[in-house]
Amino acid sequence: MPTFTSADAVDLAVLERNGFIESRHVGSAVVLAADGSVVTSLGDITSPIYPRSSLKPFQALAAMKAGVPLRGPQVALATASHVASDEHMDVVRTMLSAAGVTEEHLQCPEDWPQDEQARISLVLGDKGKQRIAFNCSGKHAAFLWACTENSWNHATYLDPAHPLQQGIADVIEEYTEETPGHWGVDGCGAPVATVSLTGLARGIGKIAKAPSDKNADARAATIATAMIDYPWAVHGRGMENTVVMEELGILAKSGAEGVLVLGAPNGAALALKVLDGNNRAATLVGLTLFAASGAIDPDTVGAVLEKVVPPVLGGGRPVGSLRLAAPVMALLD
């Protein structure tokens, strides 16, 4: 079953250059209240999507349920799509060491760091691409650590039939309250499930609320707390998810192909997908919808958006803007 079509989506944002709308981003989004009820919906919020890396908090939770004693920034790195700065890779190395494995055990692809200084260091050292520099290496390190803790096979940790992956499937179903209808292979090689935007928001809302919910799993609370305490580890200093968490105190986790989830401490949550797969409008739309729903203070959002919304340049000078489309603007009236 495919994801929703453009006919089932709405305009979320447009890119304007010199007064001319050059590009349009269509998609769907949902905001849930703390009790899980739908506050705002745009487009199709029930068809399946691949959440991609926005599933990482659930995958980290499954690793912790399997006995991985993650602490501090290690917890955040297990949820991360990091830029492979030296500090990111150093934390991943501590995880691998604790698991009794090496970088060679990682089964994510080799990559160059997105972080400029770390990339230059590898180039000057004639070291080439590294598995630890792949943005999902923290998640994979947690996976390997789970195998060590349970004497599971390290070589097959990405197999859907592996006990760890079965545990991840159980966590996804428990938190989203949906049975994934389809499984694929994520960019890092791990299994990735389809769920609806509504289910995805429901799940991230539970994790975001866990620190204040006496009935919540303490490991879910640890994940939410660590993401807020170590936001640099989840993405990278100055990067969108990190800035949002630093300045607004809400969970923010992007996924490839235009996916974003947000979660407030009271359990209110958002999930959106930009249908063309481009992530540049996701934070602009997501924070605006979250503020319009009352989940966060609207007065705090503008300064954050100024830091994370990419400029539209011509010859190195501003000539336009990425702005909200009419269906989103209508919610602000």
N, C-alpha and C positions, 0 to 999 in steps of 0.2 A: 504494500500500500504506500503510495507516494505522499510527500508532504503537501500542504495546501498550495493552490494555484494563485496566480496574480488576480484572477477574478474573485477570489475569496479574501484578498488582502486589501489594505488601504494605503494611501500615500502617508508615509511617516515623516519624511524630510526631503528637501530639495536643495541642490547646490546651485547657487546663483552667481554668475560671473558677469560683471559689468551690466547688471540689470536684466540679464537674460538667463532663464532657467536652463541650465546645461544638463543636469542629471536629476533623476527622481529615485528615491529609495522607497519601495513598497514593502509592507510586511504586516505582521500581526503582533499584538501585545496584550497582556493581561495584568491587572493589579488585583491582588487579593487582600482583603482585610485580615486583621489578626485572627479572626475566627474562621478563616478560609473561604469566606463568601466573596463573590466577584464584585469589585468596586468599579472597575473600568475594563472594558474589552474593546479592542479594535481588531477587525478582521477575524480570521478563523483561529480560535484558541483551543480547539478540541482535536484537530488532526495531528498525526504524529510528526515530530521533528527529531533530528539528531541533536541532542544538547551539546555534544562535543565536550570541550573542557569545562563547561559549567557543571558537568557531572563530578568533577574532581573532589568536592567536599564529601560526596557520598562514597566515592572510592576510598578516600582517606579514612572515613568512618569505618568502612568494612575492614580495612587493614588494622585499625585499632581494635575492633571487635575480635580480630584474629590474634590479638595479643601483642601487637607492636607497641612498645612503650615510647611513643613519640613525645618529645618535650620541646616547649618553646618554639623557636623558629623552625624546627624540624616539622612540627605540625603544619605550619603555614606552607612550607615547601612541598609537603605531600599534596596540598591543594593547588599548587602553583602552575601557572604558565609563565615561567620566569624568563628574564632576558639574559640569563647566564653571566651575570656579573661575577667577579671573583668571590664576593661574599655569598652569592647563591651557590656556586659550585663548592665552596668550602663546606657549607652546611650539608649538601648532598654527600660529600665525601665522609662526613661524620656518620651519616646514616648508613652508608655502605660498610664502613668500618665496624659499626655496631652490629651489623648483620653478618659480619664475617665473610663478605664478598668483595669483589673488586669492580672497577668500572667496566671491565670486560664482560661481567655478568649482565649488565644492562642490555635490554633488547629493544630500546628505542633507537631510532636512526642516529647516525652521526650528523653533526651540524656545527656551523659556526655560531659563536655567541652573538646575540643581538646587541649586547653591550659593546660599545666601541672599544673601550680600553681592553677588555678581555679578549676581544677579537684580534686587536693589534698584537697583544702579547702572544697569542697562539701563532700568528703569522710570523712574527719576529723570531719565535722559538722554533720555527719550522716544524710545528706539531700537527698541523692539519686539523680537520674536523674531529670533534670529540662527541661521544655519546652523552657524556655528562653535560655538554653544552646544549643538548636538545631541551626545549622548554618544558618537557614533561619528565625530566630525569628525576625530580623529587618524588613524583608519584611512583615511578618505577622502582626507586630505591626503597620506598615503603612496601611495595609489593614483594621485593626480594626479602626484606626483613620479616615480613609475615611468613614467608616460606621457611626461613631459618627458625623462627619461633615454633613452628608446627612440624618441622622435619618434612616439609613438602618439597616436591621436586622444583628446584630453581630453574631448570632448563625449559619447563613447560608452563611457566607462570602466566603466560598470555593465552593459553588454551582456554576456550570457553568452558571446557569440562573440568578445569583445574578447581580444586576446593576454594581457592581465593576468589576466582571469578564467579563461582556459584554464590559465595557470600556477598559479593558486590551486587549481584542480581537481586538477592534477597533484600538488601538495604534499599536499593532503588525502588523496588516494589513496595516496601514498607513505608517509605517516606513520601513517595509520589502518590501512593494509593492507586497505582495503575500497574497492570502486567504488561511489560514491554511487548509490543507486537512484532518487532523486528530487531535483529541484531546485526551489526556490521563491524568493520574494523576501523578504528580511529587512526588519525595520522601518525600516532606514536606506535601503532601496532596492537593496542589494547582493544578488547571488545567494547563496543559502544551501543547502547540501547536507544530505541525510539520511545519517547513519551510525548504527551501533549504539553503545550505551554502552560496549561492550567495545572497539570500534575507537577511539572517542573517548579512552578512558583510555589505550589503547596509544599513541596519537599524542602526548598531552600528556606521558606518561612519557618518550618519546624526547626531547622538547624539554627537560624538566626535567633529564634526565641529561646533556645535551649538553656542559655545561662540564667534566665529568670524563671524557668519552668521547673518546679520541683519534681515533676513527673518525667522529665526528659532524661535521655541517656546522658550520663556525665561526659562521655566521650564526644558526643555532639556538642555539648557546651564547651568543651576544650577546643574543638575546632573553631567554633564561632569566636571565642575569646582570642585564640592565637591569630586568626586572620586580622582581627582589629588591632591586636598588640604588635604584630609584625607585618604590617601591610606591605612593606618593601619586599618581603619574601614571596608574596603572592603574585606580584607582577614585576615591579622594578621602580626604583626611585624616579619620580616624575611621570610615571606611566599612569594611564587612566584609572585602572582599578585601584592602584595604590593611593592616588590622590583622593579618590572618592572615599575610601575607607579612612584615610588620615583625617580628612576635614569634616566628614559627615557622620562618621561612626556607624555606618551601615555596611553590611557585606556587599561586595561587588565582585562578580566573577564572569568574565567573558568566555565565550566559546567560539571556535572557528565558524566561519560561514554565517556571521551576523547574529550570533546569539549572545544575550546578556541576561544575567539574573541579579536582582538586588534583594536584600533582606534587611528589614529593620528590627531593632531589639524587641519590639512588641509582637513580632511575627508577621507583620504586613510584608508582602513580597511582590515582586514583579518578575515576569519573564517575557522576553521579546525575541523575535527573529526577523531580521531584515532579509527579505526573500532572495535578493540578488547575492547574498553572501558577503557583502561589504560591511565591515564593522565600524566605519568612520562615523556613522550617524547614531550608533547604538546608545552611547552614553548620553548624548544630547536628548534623544527621545526618552530614554529610560528615566533619567533624573527628572525631566519635565513631567512625565506621567506620574511618577512617584510623588512629586511635590503637589501636583494638581489633585491627587487623591487624598492628601492630608497626611501621608505617611512620613514626610519630612517637611521641615520648615522651608517654604518657598524662598524666603529672604536669604537663605544660606546657599542656594543653588547657583545663582548667577556667578559668583566669584569662582566656584569650582569649574563651571563650564568654560569660563575664560581661559582656564589652564589646560583643559583637556580636549576642547573642540578644535580640530585642525583648521588653520586659516586657509583661505582661498587666495592664492598669490598669482600675480602676473609680473614678470620681470623682477621678482623678489619683493614686490610691494602688494599690500592688500587690495584686491579688486572686486571682492564679493564675499559671500558667506555661505556656510552650511546652515540652513534654517529649517524650522519646523514647518511641516505641510499643514494644509487646512484642517484635516480631521483631528490633528493633535491640538492645533490652535483653538479649535472650537471648544475644547475641554477647559480652556483657560478663561473663558468668558464668565 
